[in-house]
């Protein structure tokens, strides 16, 4: 009987030890899992910190580059304005030279004003103060005015050999869409200006096509330098250009495409680009339109 009692005690002790051991194993497993999760959280936090640090450094570089570029873009027309203004004060210059100097001053003043307008528009959009003014827009008339302007502009920039063409999906000069005409003109203006800047030879074509989903798709196609596909992600970012190098050949402050994209988003449309390096680019702007609304507004 005593032996049975001893065996029972030993069995209970063994069972208690097994239970205690199992608890220890479970606690150890939970601690390992907890440490593993904490380690993952630390690694994730470190990764996020590195990304945030890289973004902050990139943003700082972009701001520095933008300020340097802005300084150059402002000083260049200002220097021209001041320099030619001083020359006009010379009483010995003839009438023809005076007219040429005044033309240079006017062009550089317009360039400076355009630069200020871009910065002001970006600030308004980002602060939520920019509004849309929908109205009937004569599409063919709008395209004609843009093409006419740049056919004159290409002579000023020494690019007379570049052909600027227009393609109309609807030949009716009374064809209208309902949109903000001023912002659409500026969007197309920015795209053609960009195309002319990066095209040394060949042609630029601006046109539109009508889509089945009540969308009109404008496009600007050029035979310029193009850009690699990996640049698509940064092309529409503020202060970025196809060429971010400090010794780039082309001017500008990198706001034109950003501003155009912001306008298109305000329209409720989409903007995209296709390009191959050395083979030109195509920029597409798709906008919704409602001709019935145009009719109602016009007849009201």
Beta strands, then each sheet from edge to edge (+ up, - down):
strand 1: 135-138
strand 2: 163-167
strand 3: 176-179
strand 4: 203-210
strand 5: 215-222
strand 6: 270-275
strand 7: 281-288
sheet 1: 1+ 3-
sheet 2: 2+ 4+ 5- 7+ 6-
end
